[in-house]
Amino acid sequence: MTNEVVILGGGPAGLSCALWLHNSGYSPRVLEQAPACGGLLRFNHHENDWLLGFPNATGLSIRERFIEHVGRHDFPVVTSAALSGLRATGSGFGVAYSAGGEAREALADFLVIASGTRPRAPAELESLASQYPQRCLIGAGQLRIDEVPPGRRVAMLGGGDNAFENAWLLARRGVWVDIYYRGEARAQRDWQNRCAAMPGRIGLHPHTATDGFAKAAQGLEFRANGELRQADIVVVMYGYGPNTDALLQLAPWLGDVVDAHGFVQVNEYQRTALPRLYAIGDVTNRPLPTLPSAIGQGSVAAKAIVLESEGRPPAP
Ligand SMILES: Cc1cc2nc3c(=O)[nH]c(=O)nc-3n(C[C@H](O)[C@H](O)[C@H](O)COP(=O)(O)OP(=O)(O)OC[C@H]3O[C@@H](n4cnc5c(N)ncnc54)[C@H](O)[C@@H]3O)c2cc1C
């Protein structure tokens, strides 16, 4: 046993797991497909007060602290890593990838999936966003609240926390917002109350289906329950889906541990039903994902890997 661990994804979960493994005397290797680590924190410009010890920090500044911490150690963190193969070797895994024009295969005793999630959108809106990236935004990460001028009209699609919270933040700075959602709102009661308290500024449109999105003279036009509407900016807040599709293409055997929605199924030690395969963070089927839980799951997986490699895996 060489105690090599390959971690797929350099977001908060993957970096936390790597740090804990390194500090336990193991050899983690983080493979991150993006040009930089940090995962969704790279797109979080908001100040918030949710992470203990980081009062009012933005996701971007928290990310910088994580990268700086990891950078103090000498384990490999490979960015712009394109996976090309994933095989079970019997005693571990072979992970083929290329980075910086060089093709390699890393052999590992354990594999940890930490590939997170990405914002979901139907193909029609994906295509609109790629044609008009200033007018159609997908996910909270693309919306810069402070860059939307007061007086603009925003159509917010979705009935969850992200839609209501961002609608409220926009309205507070003088933007007109309409929130469209198919059924009842799913957002926390507090966000719903805050939005309902701004009736002149925020329009709520429950039980409303939207379609027919197209460029208009100013902004975009679309239909809401068949009625023609216009907005300067359309923001799609349809939640997040797991980054497992590319992994499943490379390794169809992963299908044994992926649920119907694409999330990796794990037990309380972040272990999957496949030997030596762990998964952590938002890509897993654990409920109510957050930044602290992603970091915490990274440390749980690292400790469980140490115990398993010592021949005493924690019992579920
Ligand atoms: C705008 C915004 C605001 C947020 N606000 C909060 C908040 O206030 N509080 C809070 O607790 N949480 C918040 N979150 C959520 C928080 O950022 C996530 O819960 C956290 O980032 C999850 O970490 P993760 O490592 O599991 O996944 P991610 O952050 O998604 O990282 C996964 C990484 O894996 C990489 N990857 C994907 N596929 C592959 C592959 N095939 N090979 C290699 N690498 C791959 C991705 O590029 C990414 O870097 C927010 C998120 C956003 C976008």
The ligand as a Tripos MOL2 file, in Angstrom:
@<TRIPOS>MOLECULE
LIG
   53    58     1     0     0
SMALL
NO_CHARGES

@<TRIPOS>ATOM
      1 C1        -23.3750   32.1640   -5.6710 C.3       1 LIG1
      2 C2        -23.2130   31.0920   -4.6160 C.ar      1 LIG1
      3 C3        -23.4430   31.4180   -3.2870 C.ar      1 LIG1
      4 C4        -23.2730   30.4430   -2.2840 C.ar      1 LIG1
      5 N1        -23.4780   30.8090   -0.9900 N.ar      1 LIG1
      6 C5        -23.2850   29.9130   -0.0040 C.ar      1 LIG1
      7 C6        -23.4360   30.3060    1.3720 C.ar      1 LIG1
      8 O1        -23.7530   31.4440    1.6670 O.2       1 LIG1
      9 N2        -23.2330   29.3750    2.3280 N.ar      1 LIG1
     10 C7        -22.8830   28.0860    2.0220 C.ar      1 LIG1
     11 O2        -22.7040   27.2780    2.9400 O.2       1 LIG1
     12 N3        -22.7420   27.6740    0.7300 N.ar      1 LIG1
     13 C8        -22.9350   28.5710   -0.2890 C.ar      1 LIG1
     14 N4        -22.7880   28.1730   -1.5930 N.ar      1 LIG1
     15 C9        -22.5490   26.7470   -1.8740 C.3       1 LIG1
     16 C10       -21.0940   26.3110   -1.6740 C.3       1 LIG1
     17 O3        -20.2720   27.1130   -2.4890 O.3       1 LIG1
     18 C11       -21.0120   24.8230   -2.0490 C.3       1 LIG1
     19 O4        -21.8020   24.0760   -1.1300 O.3       1 LIG1
     20 C12       -19.5630   24.3050   -2.0120 C.3       1 LIG1
     21 O5        -18.7640   25.0280   -2.9290 O.3       1 LIG1
     22 C13       -19.5390   22.8150   -2.3720 C.3       1 LIG1
     23 O6        -18.2170   22.3810   -2.4290 O.3       1 LIG1
     24 P1        -17.8050   21.0900   -3.2980 P.3       1 LIG1
     25 O7        -16.3270   21.0070   -3.1840 O.co2     1 LIG1
     26 O8        -18.6330   19.9420   -2.8890 O.co2     1 LIG1
     27 O9        -18.2420   21.3950   -4.8050 O.3       1 LIG1
     28 P2        -17.8410   22.5550   -5.8120 P.3       1 LIG1
     29 O10       -17.6280   23.8430   -5.0910 O.co2     1 LIG1
     30 O11       -18.8780   22.4920   -6.8750 O.co2     1 LIG1
     31 O12       -16.4270   22.0750   -6.4150 O.3       1 LIG1
     32 C14       -16.3400   20.9690   -7.2730 C.3       1 LIG1
     33 C15       -15.0930   21.0960   -8.1340 C.3       1 LIG1
     34 O13       -14.9520   19.9160   -8.9100 O.3       1 LIG1
     35 C16       -14.5310   20.2660  -10.2320 C.3       1 LIG1
     36 N5        -14.9110   19.2040  -11.1620 N.ar      1 LIG1
     37 C17       -16.1340   18.9090  -11.6720 C.ar      1 LIG1
     38 N6        -16.0600   17.8370  -12.4880 N.ar      1 LIG1
     39 C18       -14.7650   17.4480  -12.5030 C.ar      1 LIG1
     40 C19       -14.0650   16.3960  -13.1660 C.ar      1 LIG1
     41 N7        -14.6780   15.5420  -13.9940 N.pl3     1 LIG1
     42 N8        -12.7290   16.2890  -12.9870 N.ar      1 LIG1
     43 C20       -12.0790   17.1650  -12.1530 C.ar      1 LIG1
     44 N9        -12.6960   18.1860  -11.5040 N.ar      1 LIG1
     45 C21       -14.0250   18.3060  -11.6690 C.ar      1 LIG1
     46 C22       -15.2490   21.5810  -10.4800 C.3       1 LIG1
     47 O14       -14.6070   22.3220  -11.5090 O.3       1 LIG1
     48 C23       -15.1450   22.2530   -9.1130 C.3       1 LIG1
     49 O15       -13.9690   23.0310   -8.9870 O.3       1 LIG1
     50 C24       -22.9110   29.1060   -2.6270 C.ar      1 LIG1
     51 C25       -22.6910   28.7750   -3.9750 C.ar      1 LIG1
     52 C26       -22.8410   29.7510   -4.9610 C.ar      1 LIG1
     53 C27       -22.5650   29.4140   -6.4050 C.3       1 LIG1
@<TRIPOS>BOND
     1     1     2 1
     2     2     3 ar
     3     2    52 ar
     4     3     4 ar
     5     4     5 ar
     6     4    50 ar
     7     5     6 ar
     8     6     7 ar
     9     6    13 1
    10     7     8 2
    11     7     9 ar
    12     9    10 ar
    13    10    11 2
    14    10    12 ar
    15    12    13 ar
    16    13    14 ar
    17    14    15 1
    18    14    50 ar
    19    15    16 1
    20    16    17 1
    21    16    18 1
    22    18    19 1
    23    18    20 1
    24    20    21 1
    25    20    22 1
    26    22    23 1
    27    23    24 1
    28    24    25 2
    29    24    26 1
    30    24    27 1
    31    27    28 1
    32    28    29 2
    33    28    30 1
    34    28    31 1
    35    31    32 1
    36    32    33 1
    37    33    34 1
    38    33    48 1
    39    34    35 1
    40    35    36 1
    41    35    46 1
    42    36    37 ar
    43    36    45 ar
    44    37    38 ar
    45    38    39 ar
    46    39    40 ar
    47    39    45 ar
    48    40    41 1
    49    40    42 ar
    50    42    43 ar
    51    43    44 ar
    52    44    45 ar
    53    46    47 1
    54    46    48 1
    55    48    49 1
    56    50    51 ar
    57    51    52 ar
    58    52    53 1
@<TRIPOS>SUBSTRUCTURE
     1 LIG1         1 GROUP 0 **** ****
